[in-house]
Amino acid sequence: MALSISAAVLMLVIVVVLIRRSGLKLAHAIICALLGFYLASSSIAPSIQQVTSNVAGMINGLKL
């Protein structure tokens, strides 16, 4: 659960930066958010969650 909250906050920060610095339109950000909600309720959601968890585990295992 902590990973989901952290990823959501990170994505929110990235969207805000893109809106302010790179000219991302608010409408585009809203469409991306709606796509995320659509994907979360689809049958592909468990696969997306598994890939996200695997990537987070790989990043956690990196020794810098």
C-alpha positions in Angstrom: 0.0 0.0 0.0 2.8 2.4 0.8 4.2 1.8 -2.7 0.9 2.8 -4.3 0.7 6.0 -2.3 4.3 6.9 -3.1 3.9 6.2 -6.8 0.7 8.2 -6.9 2.4 11.2 -5.2 5.4 10.9 -7.6 3.2 10.8 -10.6 1.2 13.8 -9.4 4.5 15.8 -8.9 5.6 14.8 -12.4 2.3 15.9 -13.9 2.4 19.2 -12.1 6.0 19.8 -13.3 5.0 18.9 -16.9 2.0 21.2 -16.8 4.1 24.2 -15.6 7.4 23.6 -17.4 6.7 21.6 -20.6 3.4 23.0 -21.7 1.3 19.9 -20.9 -2.2 21.0 -21.2 -4.6 20.4 -18.3 -7.0 18.6 -20.6 -4.2 16.1 -21.5 -3.4 15.4 -17.9 -7.1 14.8 -17.2 -7.4 12.4 -20.1 -4.3 10.5 -18.8 -5.9 10.3 -15.3 -9.1 9.0 -16.8 -7.2 6.4 -18.7 -5.5 5.3 -15.5 -8.9 4.9 -13.8 -10.2 2.9 -16.8 -7.1 0.6 -16.7 -7.5 0.1 -13.0 -11.0 -1.3 -13.5 -10.1 -3.4 -16.5 -9.0 -7.0 -16.6 -5.4 -5.9 -17.2 -5.1 -4.2 -13.8 -3.6 -7.2 -12.0 -0.9 -7.5 -14.7 -0.1 -3.8 -14.4 0.1 -4.1 -10.6 2.4 -7.1 -10.9 4.8 -5.3 -13.3 4.8 -2.2 -11.1 5.6 -4.3 -8.1 8.4 -6.2 -9.9 10.0 -2.9 -11.1 9.8 -1.4 -7.6 11.4 -4.6 -6.2 14.2 -4.3 -8.8 14.8 -0.7 -8.0 14.8 -1.5 -4.3 17.4 -4.2 -4.9 19.9 -1.9 -6.6 23.1 -1.2 -4.7 24.4 2.3 -5.5 
